[in-house]
Amino acid sequence: MPDKQTQAPKGIHSQEWNHSSREQFLDYYAQESASEEALYRFISIRDTVLRIAASNPDYPEVLAVADIGCGAGTSSIIWSEAGHQVYGLDVNKPLVALAKKRAATAGCGIDFRVGSATKLPWADNSMDVCLVPELLEHVPDWVACINEFTRVLRPGGILYLTTSNRLCPIQQEFNLPLYSWYPRRMKKYFEHLASTIRPELAGHATYPAVNWFTFYELRKALASKGFETMDRFDTIDTSGKNPLAKTIIYLMRKNSVFKWLGQVMTPYTQIAAIKCRLPTAAGKNKTPPGANLPGG
């Protein structure tokens, strides 16, 4: 791959972040990231992104993949083992060290770095894919993250992100019932507790979740940056589904009320977005989401 992928553009400098990790969080994440559930989830994400890429004949066979918020490197290794060039980044230094160790054991040559999603260390238009799993909710300046994803993705590149869902009462960020529906002031109170004297409230995370999104808000934000967006229902492969499942997915895709109900019933927001050459009107897509996906 060209060297430009590993070179930061001028004006990009490191920012002061806490790169350490609480031992309880590291132990939990090390175990969770190696679970069968995690492997299945990351393989499903990879396959979804590759189906989107396959709908565009101009995509290269070997993709430059930025795994932003790579954690212990499970997703990075899955992509590397599939033959792609992977660049991993996480703010948590101990997790990056674990990712490097696991990649070396697997025989994968992955460029892992410690850093922030608000200042990515890669050049403009240098990535074919940006993976952003469960990160955006933890970064106060999430708009800066969106700007960086837009900057490093090449035109036609794919952004795949998962994050919090304010519409659904079920969540895994805080050990509190119905937390997604708490008023903002109450959330601020528990964020403060989790960051100071009650870290167990947020699973001992150094940066507890501070942002709660809906698909519709993120779709509008990404459209303003020139992305065509697809939600979880748009990207489902229906080729192996039974007739009832296909009907339900069809209704989710075509009917705004069913789509909204589907969003309410799912614990996290999931978006796949394609960077266009020119910005589209806010909240609108040039083509129907998922229209060109194989098996869609």
ROVO-198621 format. One record per residue (C-alpha): residue in one letter; y, z, x; residue number from 0. Coordinates in steps of 0.02 Angstrom, whole numbers, plus 50000, padded with zeros to 5 digits. Layout:
ROVO-198621
+-----+-------+-------+-------+-----+
! res !     Y !     Z !     X !   n !
+-----+-------+-------+-------+-----+
!   A !     Y !     Z !     X ! NUM !
...
+-----+-------+-------+-------+-----+
END
This chain:
ROVO-198621
+-----+-------+-------+-------+-----+
! res !     Y !     Z !     X !   n !
+-----+-------+-------+-------+-----+
!   M ! 50000 ! 50000 ! 50000 !   0 !
!   P ! 50180 ! 49972 ! 50060 !   1 !
!   D ! 50262 ! 50114 ! 50153 !   2 !
!   K ! 50403 ! 50119 ! 50025 !   3 !
!   Q ! 50297 ! 50227 ! 49911 !   4 !
!   T ! 50309 ! 50373 ! 50031 !   5 !
!   Q ! 50493 ! 50361 ! 50073 !   6 !
!   A ! 50625 ! 50459 ! 49977 !   7 !
!   P ! 50784 ! 50364 ! 49933 !   8 !
!   K ! 50949 ! 50415 ! 50008 !   9 !
!   G ! 51031 ! 50563 ! 49924 !  10 !
!   I ! 50866 ! 50644 ! 49872 !  11 !
!   H ! 50853 ! 50816 ! 49951 !  12 !
!   S ! 50742 ! 50966 ! 49919 !  13 !
!   Q ! 50798 ! 51099 ! 49796 !  14 !
!   E ! 50770 ! 51286 ! 49801 !  15 !
!   W ! 50612 ! 51324 ! 49702 !  16 !
!   N ! 50487 ! 51465 ! 49706 !  17 !
!   H ! 50334 ! 51379 ! 49779 !  18 !
!   S ! 50226 ! 51534 ! 49777 !  19 !
!   S ! 50098 ! 51582 ! 49645 !  20 !
!   R ! 50035 ! 51742 ! 49567 !  21 !
!   E ! 49855 ! 51775 ! 49617 !  22 !
!   Q ! 49799 ! 51790 ! 49435 !  23 !
!   F ! 49872 ! 51619 ! 49393 !  24 !
!   L ! 49796 ! 51536 ! 49546 !  25 !
!   D ! 49624 ! 51608 ! 49508 !  26 !
!   Y ! 49633 ! 51555 ! 49326 !  27 !
!   Y ! 49696 ! 51379 ! 49365 !  28 !
!   A ! 49570 ! 51352 ! 49504 !  29 !
!   Q ! 49429 ! 51390 ! 49382 !  30 !
!   E ! 49503 ! 51300 ! 49231 !  31 !
!   S ! 49544 ! 51141 ! 49327 !  32 !
!   A ! 49363 ! 51122 ! 49380 !  33 !
!   S ! 49289 ! 51150 ! 49206 !  34 !
!   E ! 49194 ! 51018 ! 49109 !  35 !
!   E ! 49332 ! 51019 ! 48979 !  36 !
!   A ! 49465 ! 50981 ! 49109 !  37 !
!   L ! 49361 ! 50841 ! 49186 !  38 !
!   Y ! 49334 ! 50763 ! 49015 !  39 !
!   R ! 49519 ! 50775 ! 48972 !  40 !
!   F ! 49578 ! 50694 ! 49134 !  41 !
!   I ! 49446 ! 50557 ! 49126 !  42 !
!   S ! 49502 ! 50519 ! 48947 !  43 !
!   I ! 49683 ! 50507 ! 49006 !  44 !
!   R ! 49634 ! 50391 ! 49148 !  45 !
!   D ! 49535 ! 50279 ! 49031 !  46 !
!   T ! 49678 ! 50273 ! 48905 !  47 !
!   V ! 49804 ! 50223 ! 49038 !  48 !
!   L ! 49687 ! 50092 ! 49108 !  49 !
!   R ! 49663 ! 50017 ! 48934 !  50 !
!   I ! 49852 ! 50003 ! 48919 !  51 !
!   A ! 49862 ! 49923 ! 49091 !  52 !
!   A ! 49722 ! 49802 ! 49046 !  53 !
!   S ! 49829 ! 49732 ! 48905 !  54 !
!   N ! 49951 ! 49667 ! 49036 !  55 !
!   P ! 49879 ! 49530 ! 49148 !  56 !
!   D ! 50014 ! 49561 ! 49278 !  57 !
!   Y ! 49948 ! 49733 ! 49322 !  58 !
!   P ! 49870 ! 49747 ! 49495 !  59 !
!   E ! 49689 ! 49801 ! 49513 !  60 !
!   V ! 49739 ! 49944 ! 49627 !  61 !
!   L ! 49876 ! 50050 ! 49547 !  62 !
!   A ! 50002 ! 50162 ! 49633 !  63 !
!   V ! 49984 ! 50323 ! 49533 !  64 !
!   A ! 50103 ! 50470 ! 49539 !  65 !
!   D ! 50019 ! 50629 ! 49477 !  66 !
!   I ! 50170 ! 50740 ! 49444 !  67 !
!   G ! 50121 ! 50920 ! 49416 !  68 !
!   C ! 49954 ! 50882 ! 49497 !  69 !
!   G ! 49900 ! 51065 ! 49505 !  70 !
!   A ! 49731 ! 51083 ! 49591 !  71 !
!   G ! 49712 ! 50894 ! 49603 !  72 !
!   T ! 49575 ! 50861 ! 49474 !  73 !
!   S ! 49662 ! 50712 ! 49395 !  74 !
!   S ! 49718 ! 50644 ! 49564 !  75 !
!   I ! 49538 ! 50645 ! 49627 !  76 !
!   I ! 49475 ! 50559 ! 49470 !  77 !
!   W ! 49600 ! 50418 ! 49495 !  78 !
!   S ! 49567 ! 50406 ! 49681 !  79 !
!   E ! 49379 ! 50395 ! 49655 !  80 !
!   A ! 49413 ! 50249 ! 49537 !  81 !
!   G ! 49494 ! 50156 ! 49683 !  82 !
!   H ! 49679 ! 50185 ! 49652 !  83 !
!   Q ! 49814 ! 50244 ! 49773 !  84 !
!   V ! 49868 ! 50418 ! 49719 !  85 !
!   Y ! 50020 ! 50523 ! 49759 !  86 !
!   G ! 50013 ! 50703 ! 49698 !  87 !
!   L ! 50157 ! 50825 ! 49683 !  88 !
!   D ! 50170 ! 51005 ! 49622 !  89 !
!   V ! 50294 ! 51147 ! 49640 !  90 !
!   N ! 50153 ! 51271 ! 49672 !  91 !
!   K ! 50111 ! 51272 ! 49858 !  92 !
!   P ! 49944 ! 51366 ! 49845 !  93 !
!   L ! 49884 ! 51243 ! 49712 !  94 !
!   V ! 49933 ! 51095 ! 49820 !  95 !
!   A ! 49834 ! 51173 ! 49964 !  96 !
!   L ! 49684 ! 51188 ! 49848 !  97 !
!   A ! 49707 ! 51008 ! 49792 !  98 !
!   K ! 49708 ! 50948 ! 49974 !  99 !
!   K ! 49549 ! 51046 ! 50009 ! 100 !
!   R ! 49460 ! 50977 ! 49857 ! 101 !
!   A ! 49516 ! 50798 ! 49895 ! 102 !
!   A ! 49454 ! 50813 ! 50074 ! 103 !
!   T ! 49285 ! 50876 ! 50014 ! 104 !
!   A ! 49275 ! 50728 ! 49893 ! 105 !
!   G ! 49323 ! 50606 ! 50031 ! 106 !
!   C ! 49483 ! 50552 ! 49944 ! 107 !
!   G ! 49640 ! 50502 ! 50039 ! 108 !
!   I ! 49776 ! 50569 ! 49926 ! 109 !
!   D ! 49956 ! 50602 ! 49977 ! 110 !
!   F ! 49989 ! 50777 ! 49908 ! 111 !
!   R ! 50162 ! 50855 ! 49922 ! 112 !
!   V ! 50251 ! 51013 ! 49869 ! 113 !
!   G ! 50408 ! 50975 ! 49770 ! 114 !
!   S ! 50497 ! 50967 ! 49603 ! 115 !
!   A ! 50490 ! 50839 ! 49464 ! 116 !
!   T ! 50681 ! 50843 ! 49460 ! 117 !
!   K ! 50687 ! 50764 ! 49635 ! 118 !
!   L ! 50537 ! 50654 ! 49665 ! 119 !
!   P ! 50503 ! 50603 ! 49846 ! 120 !
!   W ! 50466 ! 50420 ! 49809 ! 121 !
!   A ! 50569 ! 50261 ! 49810 ! 122 !
!   D ! 50641 ! 50171 ! 49660 ! 123 !
!   N ! 50519 ! 50057 ! 49566 ! 124 !
!   S ! 50375 ! 50109 ! 49678 ! 125 !
!   M ! 50245 ! 50173 ! 49554 ! 126 !
!   D ! 50136 ! 50083 ! 49428 ! 127 !
!   V ! 50089 ! 50242 ! 49336 ! 128 !
!   C ! 50169 ! 50414 ! 49317 ! 129 !
!   L ! 50056 ! 50551 ! 49251 ! 130 !
!   V ! 50147 ! 50705 ! 49190 ! 131 !
!   P ! 50021 ! 50830 ! 49120 ! 132 !
!   E ! 50091 ! 50988 ! 49040 ! 133 !
!   L ! 50245 ! 50996 ! 49151 ! 134 !
!   L ! 50401 ! 50953 ! 49052 ! 135 !
!   E ! 50398 ! 51115 ! 48954 ! 136 !
!   H ! 50414 ! 51217 ! 49114 ! 137 !
!   V ! 50569 ! 51133 ! 49188 ! 138 !
!   P ! 50737 ! 51186 ! 49113 ! 139 !
!   D ! 50821 ! 51023 ! 49166 ! 140 !
!   W ! 50691 ! 50912 ! 49084 ! 141 !
!   V ! 50816 ! 50769 ! 49067 ! 142 !
!   A ! 50824 ! 50759 ! 49257 ! 143 !
!   C ! 50635 ! 50741 ! 49256 ! 144 !
!   I ! 50644 ! 50596 ! 49133 ! 145 !
!   N ! 50775 ! 50514 ! 49243 ! 146 !
!   E ! 50662 ! 50530 ! 49394 ! 147 !
!   F ! 50509 ! 50460 ! 49304 ! 148 !
!   T ! 50617 ! 50312 ! 49252 ! 149 !
!   R ! 50680 ! 50287 ! 49429 ! 150 !
!   V ! 50512 ! 50284 ! 49519 ! 151 !
!   L ! 50419 ! 50179 ! 49390 ! 152 !
!   R ! 50426 ! 49992 ! 49413 ! 153 !
!   P ! 50471 ! 49882 ! 49263 ! 154 !
!   G ! 50316 ! 49875 ! 49156 ! 155 !
!   G ! 50253 ! 50038 ! 49229 ! 156 !
!   I ! 50163 ! 50166 ! 49121 ! 157 !
!   L ! 50221 ! 50345 ! 49092 ! 158 !
!   Y ! 50090 ! 50461 ! 49018 ! 159 !
!   L ! 50145 ! 50637 ! 48977 ! 160 !
!   T ! 50082 ! 50786 ! 48881 ! 161 !
!   T ! 50191 ! 50935 ! 48838 ! 162 !
!   S ! 50225 ! 51069 ! 48708 ! 163 !
!   N ! 50233 ! 51031 ! 48522 ! 164 !
!   R ! 50359 ! 51129 ! 48419 ! 165 !
!   L ! 50284 ! 51065 ! 48257 ! 166 !
!   C ! 50112 ! 51143 ! 48282 ! 167 !
!   P ! 50088 ! 51332 ! 48269 ! 168 !
!   I ! 49941 ! 51327 ! 48390 ! 169 !
!   Q ! 49988 ! 51332 ! 48575 ! 170 !
!   Q ! 49922 ! 51393 ! 48742 ! 171 !
!   E ! 50083 ! 51434 ! 48834 ! 172 !
!   F ! 50111 ! 51612 ! 48772 ! 173 !
!   N ! 49983 ! 51740 ! 48716 ! 174 !
!   L ! 50078 ! 51766 ! 48554 ! 175 !
!   P ! 50031 ! 51702 ! 48380 ! 176 !
!   L ! 50128 ! 51556 ! 48305 ! 177 !
!   Y ! 50244 ! 51556 ! 48456 ! 178 !
!   S ! 50293 ! 51373 ! 48434 ! 179 !
!   W ! 50382 ! 51420 ! 48273 ! 180 !
!   Y ! 50480 ! 51567 ! 48344 ! 181 !
!   P ! 50670 ! 51548 ! 48334 ! 182 !
!   R ! 50754 ! 51501 ! 48497 ! 183 !
!   R ! 50831 ! 51673 ! 48525 ! 184 !
!   M ! 50662 ! 51758 ! 48508 ! 185 !
!   K ! 50584 ! 51632 ! 48627 ! 186 !
!   K ! 50719 ! 51671 ! 48756 ! 187 !
!   Y ! 50675 ! 51855 ! 48744 ! 188 !
!   F ! 50490 ! 51826 ! 48778 ! 189 !
!   E ! 50530 ! 51701 ! 48916 ! 190 !
!   H ! 50628 ! 51838 ! 49003 ! 191 !
!   L ! 50486 ! 51962 ! 48983 ! 192 !
!   A ! 50358 ! 51838 ! 49050 ! 193 !
!   S ! 50467 ! 51801 ! 49201 ! 194 !
!   T ! 50496 ! 51985 ! 49243 ! 195 !
!   I ! 50393 ! 52133 ! 49183 ! 196 !
!   R ! 50263 ! 52051 ! 49069 ! 197 !
!   P ! 50193 ! 51899 ! 49163 ! 198 !
!   E ! 50029 ! 51912 ! 49067 ! 199 !
!   L ! 50120 ! 51849 ! 48912 ! 200 !
!   A ! 50123 ! 51674 ! 48989 ! 201 !
!   G ! 49963 ! 51679 ! 49090 ! 202 !
!   H ! 50053 ! 51740 ! 49248 ! 203 !
!   A ! 50140 ! 51571 ! 49268 ! 204 !
!   T ! 50285 ! 51572 ! 49390 ! 205 !
!   Y ! 50381 ! 51458 ! 49272 ! 206 !
!   P ! 50337 ! 51497 ! 49090 ! 207 !
!   A ! 50368 ! 51363 ! 48958 ! 208 !
!   V ! 50552 ! 51354 ! 48908 ! 209 !
!   N ! 50555 ! 51186 ! 48815 ! 210 !
!   W ! 50474 ! 51147 ! 48649 ! 211 !
!   F ! 50473 ! 50965 ! 48599 ! 212 !
!   T ! 50423 ! 50852 ! 48457 ! 213 !
!   F ! 50356 ! 50676 ! 48481 ! 214 !
!   Y ! 50507 ! 50609 ! 48388 ! 215 !
!   E ! 50633 ! 50691 ! 48505 ! 216 !
!   L ! 50545 ! 50628 ! 48660 ! 217 !
!   R ! 50525 ! 50454 ! 48586 ! 218 !
!   K ! 50713 ! 50446 ! 48562 ! 219 !
!   A ! 50749 ! 50512 ! 48737 ! 220 !
!   L ! 50630 ! 50387 ! 48817 ! 221 !
!   A ! 50693 ! 50241 ! 48713 ! 222 !
!   S ! 50868 ! 50275 ! 48780 ! 223 !
!   K ! 50795 ! 50248 ! 48954 ! 224 !
!   G ! 50714 ! 50084 ! 48906 ! 225 !
!   F ! 50536 ! 50139 ! 48863 ! 226 !
!   E ! 50422 ! 50077 ! 48726 ! 227 !
!   T ! 50327 ! 50230 ! 48664 ! 228 !
!   M ! 50155 ! 50262 ! 48589 ! 229 !
!   D ! 50091 ! 50426 ! 48521 ! 230 !
!   R ! 49914 ! 50497 ! 48526 ! 231 !
!   F ! 49860 ! 50399 ! 48371 ! 232 !
!   D ! 49925 ! 50233 ! 48439 ! 233 !
!   T ! 49820 ! 50248 ! 48597 ! 234 !
!   I ! 49652 ! 50302 ! 48521 ! 235 !
!   D ! 49510 ! 50182 ! 48556 ! 236 !
!   T ! 49438 ! 50149 ! 48383 ! 237 !
!   S ! 49298 ! 50032 ! 48439 ! 238 !
!   G ! 49166 ! 50170 ! 48429 ! 239 !
!   K ! 49234 ! 50260 ! 48277 ! 240 !
!   N ! 49152 ! 50264 ! 48106 ! 241 !
!   P ! 49240 ! 50184 ! 47955 ! 242 !
!   L ! 49314 ! 50349 ! 47894 ! 243 !
!   A ! 49387 ! 50390 ! 48065 ! 244 !
!   K ! 49458 ! 50214 ! 48080 ! 245 !
!   T ! 49540 ! 50232 ! 47909 ! 246 !
!   I ! 49619 ! 50399 ! 47955 ! 247 !
!   I ! 49685 ! 50331 ! 48121 ! 248 !
!   Y ! 49753 ! 50177 ! 48031 ! 249 !
!   L ! 49848 ! 50289 ! 47910 ! 250 !
!   M ! 49916 ! 50393 ! 48055 ! 251 !
!   R ! 49980 ! 50234 ! 48137 ! 252 !
!   K ! 50054 ! 50150 ! 47985 ! 253 !
!   N ! 50118 ! 50290 ! 47873 ! 254 !
!   S ! 50258 ! 50403 ! 47934 ! 255 !
!   V ! 50204 ! 50550 ! 47825 ! 256 !
!   F ! 50025 ! 50544 ! 47889 ! 257 !
!   K ! 50090 ! 50526 ! 48067 ! 258 !
!   W ! 50200 ! 50680 ! 48045 ! 259 !
!   L ! 50055 ! 50780 ! 47973 ! 260 !
!   G ! 49949 ! 50726 ! 48120 ! 261 !
!   Q ! 50081 ! 50789 ! 48240 ! 262 !
!   V ! 50087 ! 50957 ! 48150 ! 263 !
!   M ! 49899 ! 50976 ! 48168 ! 264 !
!   T ! 49891 ! 50943 ! 48356 ! 265 !
!   P ! 49935 ! 51081 ! 48481 ! 266 !
!   Y ! 50027 ! 50974 ! 48607 ! 267 !
!   T ! 50135 ! 50818 ! 48614 ! 268 !
!   Q ! 50059 ! 50665 ! 48695 ! 269 !
!   I ! 50155 ! 50507 ! 48739 ! 270 !
!   A ! 50114 ! 50346 ! 48829 ! 271 !
!   A ! 50268 ! 50242 ! 48867 ! 272 !
!   I ! 50298 ! 50075 ! 48952 ! 273 !
!   K ! 50456 ! 50049 ! 49052 ! 274 !
!   C ! 50545 ! 49891 ! 48993 ! 275 !
!   R ! 50662 ! 49785 ! 49095 ! 276 !
!   L ! 50804 ! 49818 ! 48972 ! 277 !
!   P ! 50836 ! 49973 ! 48865 ! 278 !
!   T ! 50786 ! 49961 ! 48682 ! 279 !
!   A ! 50883 ! 50032 ! 48536 ! 280 !
!   A ! 50858 ! 50221 ! 48526 ! 281 !
!   G ! 50702 ! 50267 ! 48431 ! 282 !
!   K ! 50640 ! 50086 ! 48411 ! 283 !
!   N ! 50502 ! 49988 ! 48497 ! 284 !
!   K ! 50502 ! 49803 ! 48539 ! 285 !
!   T ! 50320 ! 49787 ! 48486 ! 286 !
!   P ! 50210 ! 49892 ! 48372 ! 287 !
!   P ! 50137 ! 50038 ! 48472 ! 288 !
!   G ! 49959 ! 50004 ! 48524 ! 289 !
!   A ! 49960 ! 49828 ! 48453 ! 290 !
!   N ! 49894 ! 49750 ! 48613 ! 291 !
!   L ! 49773 ! 49886 ! 48666 ! 292 !
!   P ! 49590 ! 49833 ! 48680 ! 293 !
!   G ! 49490 ! 49924 ! 48547 ! 294 !
!   G ! 49647 ! 49980 ! 48457 ! 295 !
+-----+-------+-------+-------+-----+
END
